[in-house]
């Protein structure tokens, strides 16, 4: 009996040039104040701008939560909870960027789609 092994060589799907070019900037944009990096350095990149806008909304919400920290007890609880939620959202955003996806974060995307820079 003759066994032949056929290798099915499948070429990886072509990566959109906008994603390839903006991936690094989109990923670092989810790190707090670095949200301005993709917004200003990659103005012509759709992928970086999409994620940069969502990162900007997360950053604004983080700043708002930080301002609540001065309120005794309740502010501290809200700040810590918000820090956890926004941290998870940022991590999920970075993962989606690394997976080459345009991911619409619940609630955040609806706000960010209205932002014009």
Phi and psi in degrees as GROMACS dihedral restraints (atoms count N, CA, C in turn):
[ dihedral_restraints ]
;  ai    aj    ak    al  type     phi  dphi    fc
    3     4     5     6     1  -107.7    20    10
    4     5     6     7     1   125.6    20    10
    6     7     8     9     1  -108.7    20    10
    7     8     9    10     1   128.7    20    10
    9    10    11    12     1  -115.5    20    10
   10    11    12    13     1   136.6    20    10
   12    13    14    15     1  -104.6    20    10
   13    14    15    16     1   119.2    20    10
   15    16    17    18     1  -100.6    20    10
   16    17    18    19     1   127.3    20    10
   18    19    20    21     1   -93.1    20    10
   19    20    21    22     1   126.3    20    10
   21    22    23    24     1   -90.3    20    10
   22    23    24    25     1    97.9    20    10
   24    25    26    27     1   -89.5    20    10
   25    26    27    28     1   109.6    20    10
   27    28    29    30     1  -104.8    20    10
   28    29    30    31     1   126.5    20    10
   30    31    32    33     1   -71.0    20    10
   31    32    33    34     1   139.8    20    10
   33    34    35    36     1   -62.6    20    10
   34    35    36    37     1   147.8    20    10
   36    37    38    39     1   -59.4    20    10
   37    38    39    40     1   143.5    20    10
   39    40    41    42     1   -64.8    20    10
   40    41    42    43     1   132.8    20    10
   42    43    44    45     1   -88.1    20    10
   43    44    45    46     1   129.8    20    10
   45    46    47    48     1   -55.5    20    10
   46    47    48    49     1   129.8    20    10
   48    49    50    51     1   -57.7    20    10
   49    50    51    52     1   -33.2    20    10
   51    52    53    54     1   -64.8    20    10
   52    53    54    55     1   -37.9    20    10
   54    55    56    57     1   -69.2    20    10
   55    56    57    58     1   -46.1    20    10
   57    58    59    60     1   -60.4    20    10
   58    59    60    61     1   -41.4    20    10
   60    61    62    63     1   -73.4    20    10
   61    62    63    64     1   -35.0    20    10
   63    64    65    66     1   -99.7    20    10
   64    65    66    67     1    -0.9    20    10
   66    67    68    69     1   -58.4    20    10
   67    68    69    70     1   -50.2    20    10
   69    70    71    72     1   -60.1    20    10
   70    71    72    73     1   -46.6    20    10
   72    73    74    75     1   -66.9    20    10
   73    74    75    76     1   -38.7    20    10
   75    76    77    78     1   -64.3    20    10
   76    77    78    79     1   -39.5    20    10
   78    79    80    81     1   -67.0    20    10
   79    80    81    82     1   -47.1    20    10
   81    82    83    84     1   -71.3    20    10
   82    83    84    85     1   -18.0    20    10
   84    85    86    87     1   -62.5    20    10
   85    86    87    88     1   -24.7    20    10
   87    88    89    90     1   -80.6    20    10
   88    89    90    91     1     2.6    20    10
   90    91    92    93     1   -97.8    20    10
   91    92    93    94     1    86.7    20    10
   93    94    95    96     1    44.5    20    10
   94    95    96    97     1  -118.8    20    10
   96    97    98    99     1   -68.3    20    10
   97    98    99   100     1   -12.7    20    10
   99   100   101   102     1   -70.8    20    10
  100   101   102   103     1     1.7    20    10
  102   103   104   105     1   -60.9    20    10
  103   104   105   106     1   -21.8    20    10
  105   106   107   108     1   -77.1    20    10
  106   107   108   109     1   -19.1    20    10
  108   109   110   111     1   -59.9    20    10
  109   110   111   112     1   -56.7    20    10
  111   112   113   114     1   -67.2    20    10
  112   113   114   115     1   -30.4    20    10
  114   115   116   117     1   -67.1    20    10
  115   116   117   118     1   -33.4    20    10
  117   118   119   120     1  -103.1    20    10
  118   119   120   121     1   -31.8    20    10
  120   121   122   123     1   -89.2    20    10
  121   122   123   124     1   -20.6    20    10
  123   124   125   126     1  -126.4    20    10
  124   125   126   127     1    55.0    20    10
  126   127   128   129     1   -61.4    20    10
  127   128   129   130     1   -29.3    20    10
  129   130   131   132     1   -96.2    20    10
  130   131   132   133     1     6.0    20    10
  132   133   134   135     1  -104.1    20    10
  133   134   135   136     1   114.0    20    10
  135   136   137   138     1   -61.2    20    10
  136   137   138   139     1   -41.8    20    10
  138   139   140   141     1   -65.3    20    10
  139   140   141   142     1   -47.9    20    10
  141   142   143   144     1   -65.0    20    10
  142   143   144   145     1   -39.3    20    10
  144   145   146   147     1   -67.2    20    10
  145   146   147   148     1   -41.0    20    10
  147   148   149   150     1   -57.3    20    10
  148   149   150   151     1   -51.8    20    10
  150   151   152   153     1   -74.2    20    10
  151   152   153   154     1   -32.6    20    10
  153   154   155   156     1   -62.7    20    10
  154   155   156   157     1   -38.9    20    10
  156   157   158   159     1   -65.9    20    10
  157   158   159   160     1   -42.4    20    10
  159   160   161   162     1   -64.6    20    10
  160   161   162   163     1   -40.5    20    10
  162   163   164   165     1   -64.4    20    10
  163   164   165   166     1   -36.6    20    10
  165   166   167   168     1   -62.4    20    10
  166   167   168   169     1   -44.1    20    10
  168   169   170   171     1   -63.4    20    10
  169   170   171   172     1   -42.1    20    10
  171   172   173   174     1   -59.8    20    10
  172   173   174   175     1   -42.7    20    10
  174   175   176   177     1   -63.6    20    10
  175   176   177   178     1   -43.5    20    10
  177   178   179   180     1   -61.5    20    10
  178   179   180   181     1   -41.5    20    10
  180   181   182   183     1   -67.1    20    10
  181   182   183   184     1   -35.5    20    10
  183   184   185   186     1   -63.7    20    10
  184   185   186   187     1   -42.3    20    10
  186   187   188   189     1   -64.2    20    10
  187   188   189   190     1   -42.5    20    10
  189   190   191   192     1   -61.8    20    10
  190   191   192   193     1   -41.3    20    10
  192   193   194   195     1   -66.1    20    10
  193   194   195   196     1   -36.7    20    10
  195   196   197   198     1   -65.1    20    10
  196   197   198   199     1   -34.8    20    10
  198   199   200   201     1   -66.7    20    10
  199   200   201   202     1   -30.5    20    10
  201   202   203   204     1   -71.8    20    10
  202   203   204   205     1   -14.8    20    10
  204   205   206   207     1   -60.3    20    10
  205   206   207   208     1   -25.2    20    10
  207   208   209   210     1   -73.3    20    10
  208   209   210   211     1   -18.5    20    10
  210   211   212   213     1   -74.8    20    10
  211   212   213   214     1   124.8    20    10
  213   214   215   216     1   -58.6    20    10
  214   215   216   217     1   142.0    20    10
  216   217   218   219     1    54.5    20    10
  217   218   219   220     1   -67.6    20    10
  219   220   221   222     1   -60.1    20    10
  220   221   222   223     1   -44.1    20    10
  222   223   224   225     1   -62.7    20    10
  223   224   225   226     1   -39.2    20    10
  225   226   227   228     1   -65.6    20    10
  226   227   228   229     1   -41.6    20    10
  228   229   230   231     1   -65.0    20    10
  229   230   231   232     1   -46.5    20    10
  231   232   233   234     1   -61.8    20    10
  232   233   234   235     1   -42.6    20    10
  234   235   236   237     1   -60.4    20    10
  235   236   237   238     1   -47.1    20    10
  237   238   239   240     1   -65.5    20    10
  238   239   240   241     1   -40.7    20    10
  240   241   242   243     1   -65.7    20    10
  241   242   243   244     1   -44.6    20    10
  243   244   245   246     1   -63.3    20    10
  244   245   246   247     1   -40.5    20    10
  246   247   248   249     1   -59.2    20    10
  247   248   249   250     1   -41.6    20    10
  249   250   251   252     1   -65.9    20    10
  250   251   252   253     1   -49.3    20    10
  252   253   254   255     1   -63.9    20    10
  253   254   255   256     1   -46.8    20    10
  255   256   257   258     1   -68.9    20    10
  256   257   258   259     1   -30.9    20    10
  258   259   260   261     1   -66.1    20    10
  259   260   261   262     1   -42.2    20    10
  261   262   263   264     1   -65.4    20    10
  262   263   264   265     1   -41.9    20    10
  264   265   266   267     1   -62.4    20    10
  265   266   267   268     1   -41.7    20    10
  267   268   269   270     1   -64.4    20    10
  268   269   270   271     1   -43.2    20    10
  270   271   272   273     1   -63.2    20    10
  271   272   273   274     1   -42.4    20    10
  273   274   275   276     1   -63.4    20    10
  274   275   276   277     1   -39.3    20    10
  276   277   278   279     1   -62.6    20    10
  277   278   279   280     1   -43.3    20    10
  279   280   281   282     1   -62.8    20    10
  280   281   282   283     1   -43.1    20    10
  282   283   284   285     1   -61.7    20    10
  283   284   285   286     1   -43.8    20    10
  285   286   287   288     1   -64.7    20    10
  286   287   288   289     1   -37.9    20    10
  288   289   290   291     1   -61.7    20    10
  289   290   291   292     1   -46.5    20    10
  291   292   293   294     1   -65.4    20    10
  292   293   294   295     1   -21.7    20    10
  294   295   296   297     1   -91.4    20    10
  295   296   297   298     1     7.9    20    10
  297   298   299   300     1    62.5    20    10
  298   299   300   301     1    37.5    20    10
  300   301   302   303     1  -114.3    20    10
  301   302   303   304     1   143.9    20    10
  303   304   305   306     1   -88.0    20    10
  304   305   306   307     1   106.9    20    10
  306   307   308   309     1  -111.4    20    10
  307   308   309   310     1   123.5    20    10
  309   310   311   312     1   -88.6    20    10
  310   311   312   313     1   104.3    20    10
  312   313   314   315     1   -65.2    20    10
  313   314   315   316     1   134.7    20    10
  315   316   317   318     1   -56.2    20    10
  316   317   318   319     1   137.0    20    10
  318   319   320   321     1    68.7    20    10
  319   320   321   322     1   -49.5    20    10
  321   322   323   324     1   -61.2    20    10
  322   323   324   325     1   -43.0    20    10
  324   325   326   327     1   -62.4    20    10
  325   326   327   328     1   -42.5    20    10
  327   328   329   330     1   -59.0    20    10
  328   329   330   331     1   -37.7    20    10
  330   331   332   333     1   -73.7    20    10
  331   332   333   334     1   -46.2    20    10
  333   334   335   336     1   -66.2    20    10
  334   335   336   337     1   -28.1    20    10
  336   337   338   339     1   -68.5    20    10
  337   338   339   340     1   -17.0    20    10
  339   340   341   342     1   -91.4    20    10
  340   341   342   343     1    -8.6    20    10
  342   343   344   345     1   -81.0    20    10
  343   344   345   346     1   128.3    20    10
  345   346   347   348     1  -119.8    20    10
  346   347   348   349     1   135.2    20    10
